[in-house]
Amino acid sequence: MSELKNTYLELIHKLFKTFKTQNYHEAASLLSPEFKFTSPYNDAIDKTSYFESCWPNAHLLQDLTLERIMIDGPAAFVSYEASTSEGIKFRNTEFFSFEGDQISSIEVYFGAAYQNGIFSRMR
């Protein structure tokens, strides 16, 4: 694996760890100054808005398991499965873009969610 691929893989693992532990300062250092975050709920929001709208939800996660990481050039797809304290289990995929040794953008694609084994619409 190339040195850059190792760097990108390390950045991905570090960001997910900081989300779980709510280590804002380390997470902020992983994101580029021009970082953008897009999801079905957010359209290319900046770093400040990302921390304001996404990070407060971390306390709801009971488990988050990275399942697949596919790196191609300065980009990667990351699929993971997560479960919440409310009994919801879901799988998402995120598309990461990198600039040097920082994450420049993340786009989130929501997968199906299940509550107590029954299909549930994401809120």
C-alpha positions in Angstrom: 0.0 0.0 0.0 1.3 3.4 -0.9 2.3 6.0 1.8 -0.7 8.2 0.8 -3.1 5.3 1.0 -1.8 4.6 4.5 -2.3 8.3 5.4 -5.9 8.3 4.1 -6.7 5.0 5.9 -5.3 6.5 9.2 -7.3 9.7 8.7 -10.5 7.7 8.3 -9.9 5.6 11.4 -8.9 8.7 13.4 -12.0 10.6 12.4 -14.4 7.8 13.4 -12.6 7.4 16.7 -12.8 11.1 17.5 -16.6 11.0 16.7 -17.1 8.2 19.2 -14.9 9.9 21.9 -16.1 13.4 21.0 -12.5 14.7 20.7 -13.4 17.9 18.9 -9.8 19.3 18.8 -8.3 16.2 17.2 -11.2 15.9 14.7 -10.8 19.6 13.7 -7.1 19.0 13.0 -8.0 16.2 10.6 -10.3 18.4 8.5 -9.0 21.0 6.0 -9.9 24.7 6.5 -12.2 24.5 3.5 -13.9 21.2 4.6 -17.4 20.6 3.3 -20.0 18.0 4.6 -23.0 16.8 2.6 -25.7 14.4 3.6 -29.5 14.0 2.9 -29.9 16.7 5.6 -26.9 19.0 4.9 -25.8 20.6 1.7 -22.0 21.3 1.7 -21.9 22.8 5.1 -18.6 24.1 6.5 -16.5 22.7 9.4 -18.2 24.8 12.0 -21.7 23.8 10.9 -20.6 20.2 10.7 -19.6 20.2 14.4 -22.8 22.0 15.4 -25.2 19.8 13.5 -23.6 16.3 13.4 -21.5 15.9 16.6 -24.3 16.3 19.2 -25.8 13.0 17.9 -22.7 10.9 18.8 -24.0 10.2 22.2 -26.9 8.2 20.6 -24.5 5.7 19.1 -23.9 2.4 21.0 -21.8 0.8 18.3 -20.2 1.7 15.0 -18.3 -0.9 13.0 -16.3 0.0 9.9 -17.0 -2.7 7.3 -15.4 -1.6 4.1 -12.8 1.0 3.1 -12.0 1.4 -0.6 -9.3 4.0 -1.4 -8.8 5.3 -5.0 -6.4 8.2 -5.5 -7.2 11.0 -3.1 -10.7 9.6 -2.3 -12.3 6.8 -0.4 -15.6 5.1 0.2 -16.3 3.9 3.8 -19.2 1.7 4.6 -20.2 1.1 8.2 -22.9 -0.4 10.4 -24.1 1.4 13.5 -26.7 1.0 16.2 -28.2 3.5 18.6 -29.4 3.5 22.2 -32.9 3.8 20.7 -32.6 0.3 19.2 -32.1 1.5 15.6 -29.5 -0.3 13.4 -28.4 1.2 10.1 -25.7 1.0 7.5 -24.3 4.1 5.7 -21.6 4.8 3.2 -19.5 7.9 3.2 -17.4 9.3 0.3 -14.2 11.0 1.6 -12.0 13.4 -0.4 -8.5 14.3 0.8 -6.2 17.2 0.3 -2.7 16.5 1.4 -2.9 15.0 4.9 -6.4 16.3 5.7 -10.0 15.4 4.9 -11.4 18.0 2.5 -15.0 16.7 2.2 -17.4 14.0 3.2 -20.6 13.0 1.5 -22.9 10.7 3.4 -25.3 8.2 1.8 -27.9 6.7 4.1 -28.8 3.0 3.9 -31.8 1.2 5.3 -32.5 1.5 9.1 -34.2 -1.1 11.3 -35.7 -0.7 14.7 -36.0 -4.0 16.7 -35.6 -5.9 13.4 -38.3 -3.9 11.5 -37.6 -1.5 8.7 -37.7 2.1 10.0 -37.5 5.4 8.1 -34.5 7.5 9.0 -35.5 10.7 10.9 
